[in-house]
Amino acid sequence: MTDFSINEMLDMQKRLQDKYKDKWEKISCEAGKNKLLWMIGEIGEVIDVVKKSGDLAACKDAGSRKHLVEEMADVLMYYNDVMLCYDISADELKQAYTEKFEKNMTRW
């Protein structure tokens, strides 16, 4: 399997948003905070998987791991929705991520 790029995720998320445009909240700056709140809820579900199955099961048990990865995918879907809401490009994110990385590399 090849790497999964941010642009691919954004494109897929745009397709989902287009398909469900009559059912889901429209992507907009005003919807950004709602998408962030939904994302936080999904992060809670990731935590629940680890809390209920345990750290070792999340790493080694196929069923627990599958559930963990599915919940992580939900987090990423909302993360990409937030990027779409605020019109953040993959290049813009890469620039900020790289700058933060460099700062953290010299922090301590």
C-alpha positions as CSV (number, residue, x, y, z in Angstrom):
1,M,0.0,0.0,0.0
2,T,1.3,3.5,-0.8
3,D,1.3,6.5,1.5
4,F,-2.1,8.1,2.1
5,S,-1.8,11.9,1.5
6,I,-3.6,14.7,3.0
7,N,-4.8,15.7,-0.4
8,E,-6.3,12.3,-1.0
9,M,-8.1,12.5,2.3
10,L,-9.4,16.0,1.5
11,D,-10.6,14.9,-1.9
12,M,-12.4,11.9,-0.3
13,Q,-14.0,14.1,2.3
14,K,-15.1,16.6,-0.3
15,R,-16.8,13.7,-2.1
16,L,-18.6,12.7,1.1
17,Q,-19.7,16.2,1.8
18,D,-21.0,16.6,-1.8
19,K,-22.9,13.3,-1.6
20,Y,-24.6,14.2,1.7
21,K,-24.9,18.0,1.1
22,D,-28.7,17.8,1.7
23,K,-28.3,15.8,5.0
24,W,-25.1,17.2,6.6
25,E,-24.2,20.7,7.8
26,K,-22.7,22.7,5.0
27,I,-18.9,23.1,5.0
28,S,-18.2,26.7,6.0
29,C,-16.2,28.8,8.4
30,E,-19.3,29.0,10.7
31,A,-19.5,25.1,10.8
32,G,-15.8,24.8,11.7
33,K,-16.4,24.9,15.5
34,N,-19.1,22.2,15.2
35,K,-16.8,19.9,13.2
36,L,-14.1,20.5,15.9
37,L,-16.6,19.4,18.6
38,W,-17.6,16.3,16.7
39,M,-13.9,15.5,16.3
40,I,-13.4,15.8,20.0
41,G,-16.3,13.3,20.5
42,E,-14.5,10.9,18.1
43,I,-11.3,11.3,20.1
44,G,-13.3,10.3,23.1
45,E,-14.3,7.1,21.3
46,V,-10.6,6.4,20.5
47,I,-9.8,6.8,24.2
48,D,-12.7,4.5,25.1
49,V,-11.4,1.7,22.9
50,V,-8.0,1.8,24.6
51,K,-9.6,2.2,28.0
52,K,-12.0,-0.7,27.6
53,S,-9.6,-3.1,25.7
54,G,-6.3,-2.0,27.2
55,D,-3.1,-0.8,25.7
56,L,-1.7,-4.2,24.9
57,A,-5.0,-5.3,23.2
58,A,-5.0,-2.1,21.1
59,C,-1.6,-3.1,19.8
60,K,-1.9,-6.9,19.5
61,D,-5.6,-8.0,19.5
62,A,-6.9,-7.9,15.9
63,G,-10.5,-6.9,16.9
64,S,-9.5,-4.2,19.4
65,R,-6.9,-2.9,16.9
66,K,-9.5,-2.8,14.1
67,H,-11.9,-0.9,16.3
68,L,-9.1,1.6,17.3
69,V,-8.1,2.2,13.7
70,E,-11.8,2.7,12.7
71,E,-12.2,5.3,15.4
72,M,-9.0,7.0,14.4
73,A,-10.3,7.2,10.8
74,D,-13.4,9.0,12.2
75,V,-11.2,11.5,13.9
76,L,-9.3,12.1,10.6
77,M,-12.6,12.5,8.7
78,Y,-13.6,15.3,11.1
79,Y,-10.1,16.7,11.0
80,N,-10.4,17.0,7.2
81,D,-13.8,18.6,7.6
82,V,-12.2,21.2,9.8
83,M,-9.5,21.8,7.1
84,L,-12.3,22.2,4.5
85,C,-14.3,24.5,6.7
86,Y,-11.3,26.9,7.2
87,D,-10.0,26.3,3.6
88,I,-6.6,25.0,4.9
89,S,-4.6,23.4,2.1
90,A,-2.2,20.5,2.4
91,D,0.6,22.8,1.5
92,E,-0.4,25.3,4.2
93,L,-0.6,22.5,6.8
94,K,2.8,21.1,5.7
95,Q,4.4,24.5,6.1
96,A,3.0,24.9,9.6
97,Y,3.8,21.3,10.6
98,T,7.4,21.7,9.3
99,E,7.9,24.9,11.2
100,K,6.5,23.4,14.4
101,F,8.7,20.3,13.9
102,E,11.8,22.5,13.6
103,K,10.9,24.5,16.7
104,N,10.3,21.3,18.7
105,M,13.6,19.8,17.5
106,T,15.5,22.7,19.2
107,R,13.2,23.1,22.2
108,W,15.1,21.2,24.9
